[in-house]
Every structure is written in structure tokens, then in C-alpha cells.
Amino acid sequence: MTSQENPRPRSRRMDLEPDTVERDLVKLVLTVVELLRQLMERQALRRFDVGDLSEEQEERIGLTLMLLDERMTELRERYGLRPEDLNLDLGPLGPLLPRD
């Protein structure tokens, strides 16, 4: 089966080509960072809900998550990526990141 006969959409799959390898690598790294950021955010929300953090810790975590989000936005813009570009298609498992 040739690539033209392949019915699967390729928009969210990682295609490694020599001329786009830097962008693809950045996309992969940012995808992992975004996954970790979302996990950290969920954990922080759980800890906020149970009152497990001091006010100082809440502020520090909130500031850190905001700065990380800003930096991720800057890096996505630098490499021409949209947030949905980081949500890799895992085939039968579905998308890597939850859709907000």
C-alpha cells in the first residue's frame, strides 16, 4: 500500500522528515512537558481542595504553573505549533492528552 492509498489521517501523527526534524523534536518535547504540566496542575488542584497546602505554597504553585503555561505558549508560537498539535494520536488508544 502506498502512502497515497493510506486512508488514515496524518495530521496528528509525527512525521520525521530531515527538513522538519527540529520542529518535530520540539513538538515531542513540548508534548511531554504539556502532559506533565497537566498532571501537576491536577495534583495541585487536589491538594488545594483538601487544604493540604499553606497559602505560601498555593501562591508558589500557582505562579509556577502560570509561568510554565506562558513559556509553553512562547515556545509553541516560536515553532508555529498550536495547543492541539501537541495532542499526539495514539491510534486505537485515542489522543494522548484529554481534550479540554
NORSUL-V994456 format. One record per backbone hydrogen bond with DSSP energy under -0.5 kcal/mol. NH is the residue of the N-H (numbers start at 1). CO is the residue of the C=O. E is the energy in kcal/mol with one decimal. If there is no record, write none. Layout:
NH | CO | E
NH | CO | E
This chain:
5 | 2 | -0.9
6 | 2 | -0.8
7 | 5 | -0.6
13 | 10 | -0.8
15 | 13 | -0.7
16 | 14 | -0.7
17 | 15 | -0.8
20 | 17 | -1.6
21 | 17 | -0.6
21 | 18 | -0.6
24 | 20 | -2.7
25 | 21 | -2.5
26 | 22 | -2.5
27 | 23 | -2.5
28 | 24 | -2.2
29 | 25 | -2.6
30 | 26 | -3.0
31 | 27 | -1.9
32 | 28 | -2.0
33 | 29 | -2.5
34 | 30 | -2.7
35 | 31 | -2.2
36 | 32 | -2.4
37 | 33 | -2.7
38 | 34 | -2.4
39 | 35 | -2.0
40 | 36 | -2.7
41 | 37 | -2.4
42 | 38 | -2.2
43 | 39 | -2.3
44 | 40 | -2.6
45 | 41 | -2.4
46 | 42 | -2.2
47 | 43 | -2.3
48 | 44 | -2.6
49 | 45 | -2.6
50 | 46 | -1.8
51 | 48 | -1.1
52 | 47 | -2.4
58 | 54 | -2.5
59 | 55 | -2.5
60 | 56 | -2.5
61 | 57 | -2.8
62 | 58 | -2.6
63 | 59 | -2.7
64 | 60 | -2.4
65 | 61 | -2.6
66 | 62 | -2.1
67 | 63 | -2.7
68 | 64 | -2.4
69 | 65 | -2.2
70 | 66 | -2.3
71 | 67 | -2.5
72 | 68 | -2.5
73 | 69 | -2.1
74 | 70 | -2.3
75 | 71 | -2.5
76 | 72 | -2.6
77 | 73 | -2.5
78 | 74 | -2.3
79 | 75 | -1.7
80 | 77 | -1.1
81 | 76 | -3.3
85 | 82 | -1.4
86 | 82 | -0.6
86 | 83 | -1.4
87 | 84 | -1.1
88 | 86 | -1.4
89 | 12 | -1.1
90 | 88 | -0.6
90 | 94 | -2.5
93 | 90 | -1.5
94 | 91 | -1.7
96 | 88 | -2.3
100 | 98 | -0.5
